[in-house]
Amino acid sequence: MGSFKLFWNTHKWTGLVLSGLITGTTATGFLLLIKKEVDWIQPPTREGAAGSPEDFIPLGGALAAVYALEHPDFQGHEDIDRIDVRPGDRVYKIRSEHHDAEVQVCAVTGAILSVDTRPSDLIERIHDGSFFGDWAHGWVMPAYAVALLFMVFSGWWLWIEPMVRRRRWRRRHGKS
């Protein structure tokens, strides 16, 4: 089997296998790109009371306000995934390890501004493969990247090789 035929078949079958991953990655990537403009993907950042960072309550006060909610996803420190501090909006965004929950707390007063879920976190886990397990994130997605590079280079070869073959044929047969 010649190199063109080998690349043609490999390119074709690799593309068929990758089409599902490409569709999923593209769709989730698009949703992640527009997440700030679409409230159901990511809740908008609320704005806290007027004040400067010197007026902010300590982080412990914000956590106490969250725990006082008695939300099932925020029972203790082990339930906290991360805390984003937004000084410009005067908000602490406290995110749970569970169910993509988020509570926004006013950094000045300690008042609860928002209790919501963040579908963007689920979309991101699907996008990077970690939703399916560490094996998918660590093995499938890197293999996917290598396969996409193969598709690019084999596509170039499939485009260039016939032109090279025609040029050689014309030289051999004295045609310009």
N, C-alpha and C positions, 0 to 999 in steps of 0.2 A: 504494500500500500504506500503510495507516495505521500510526501509531507503535506501537500495540499488536502488530500482526501482525509488524512489523519486529523489535521487541524479542523477541517470542516465538520467531521463527525464529533470530535471532542468539543468543539465550540457549540455545536447544535445541542448536544445532550447536557453539557454544563449549563448552557443558557436555559434549557427547559427546567432543570433542577433548581437553578437559582431564581427563576421567575417568581416563585412564591415568596422567597426571602426578600427579593427586590421590591415586590409589591408591598409587603408588610413594613419593611424598613422605610420605604418612601412615604407610605401613608402615615406612619407614626412620626416620622421626621417632619412632615408637613404640619401635623397637629402640634408638635413641639415648637415649631417656628411661630405659630400664631397663638400660643398659649396665653400670652399677656393681653391679647385683644379679645379673647373669648372666655367669659367668666366661668362657664361650665367646665373648662379644661383646667384652669387655675384660678382660684378665687382672687379677686383684686386685692391689692394691699390697701388696707384702710389707713386713714390718717388719724394720728393721736392728737391729744390736746396740745395747745401751744406751749412751747418751752424749748430749752436748749439741752444738750446732752448733760450739762451739769445738774439739770433738774430731774434726770431720769431716776426712777426707782431702781434699787439694786435688783439683780437678776433673781435673787431668792424671792423677792416680793412678787415678781411676775410669775414665777413657778408656783408660789402659794396661791395666787389668783386662779391659775389653771387647775391646781389640785382641788380647790374649793368647788369647782364645777361638778366634781364627782363623775366626770366623763370616763367611761370604761377604758378608753385608750390612753388615759393620763392618770394612772394611779400612783406612780412613783418615778424616781429618777431613771430607773431602768427602762421605762417606757418612752423616754425622750430620745428621738433620733438626732435632732439638731435644733439649734436656736439661731435664727437670723435676726440681727439687729439692723434696723433701718433708721438711722439717725435722721435722715431728711423727712421721713414720714412719722417719726417718733413712735415707732412700733417695734415690739418683739414678736417675731413669728416663731411659734413653738410647734415643732412637728413631731408627731408620734412615730414610734417604730411600727405601729399597727394600723392597718386599714387606711393608710394615707390621710390620717386626720391632722388638722392644723387648727391652732387657736392663735388669734392675734390679740395681743395685749397692748394697751396704751402704755408707752414707756414712761410717761409723765405721771399719770394718775393710777395706773394699775387696773384700769377698767377693761373688761373683756369687750373687744371690738367685733370679733367674728369667731364663730366656731363652724368649721366647714371641712369638707374632704377635698383632696387634691388629686383628681384623676390624672393630672400631668405626671405624677410620680409613677403611677401604674403604666402609663403610656411610655415613659422613659425606660422602665424595666423591660417592657416588651421590645422596645427599640434596640436596646443593647443586649438582649438575649438573657439577662439575668432572671427574668420572670420564669423561664423554663428550667432554671437551675444554674449552679456555678459551672457545670460542665458545658452548658450551651454558651455562657458568657466567655469562658476560658478557652474553649476548643472550637465550637461551631462558628462563632463570629469571626475569629481570626482566619479560619479556613475559608469562610465566606469572603473575607477581604482578599485573600490570596486568589481565590477563584475569580473574583471580579477583575483583578489585575490580569489574570490569564485571559479573561474574555476580551479585555482591551487589546492586549498584545496579539492574541490570535486573530482578533478582528482586523487589526492593522495588517497582519500577514495575509489574511484572506483577501484583503483589498489590494495590497501591493503585489503579491506573488503573480497573479495573472498578467499584470502590466509588465513585470520583469520577464515572464515567459514569452509574451508577445514580442517584446523588444529583442530578445535573443533570437527568436524565430525569424524576425525580419532581417537581423544582421546575417544570420546563417544563409538566408535565401536571397540576399542582395536587395532587399526592399527597404525603403526608408520610411 
